[in-house]
């Protein structure tokens, strides 16, 4: 994640209500269930999914690893997940 994207992401926490902030903090601390954390990471990544090698947004689902969905880039053939390159 780029610095500008991180700053925008963090600034959005101010708009959350107390319950949402506490849930976000629990998730970041790792006290939330792993499935919820994986679902959050993948839902955010799906919005701007692109290959970290060639920057193409043409990718297909390609199995799972460590609980995360893997993707294969059609143009270059590299595989990646939602956290690759972060």
Phi, psi and omega in degrees: 000133179288157182301317179298319178295319179298314180298320177295318179299312181295322180298332180290341179297332179296333182277351182282152174279174185302314181299318179293320178297316179297321178295319178295318179295317179298320179296316180292328178283345180091009180272356175271158179300146182300323181299321179293321179294316179297317180298320179294313180300313182290325179292323177290317183292325182301331182293331181224043182292126176207157181289129179289342181276312185242358177069015178284148176256017179259095183223153177243152176296141187215057177084191181229151173212130179056034178083355181255145175294133174264151178231148175243127179287129181291313182294316186252346177082359179288152175252152182201169174230186184295338182259355180298130178085006180264000000 
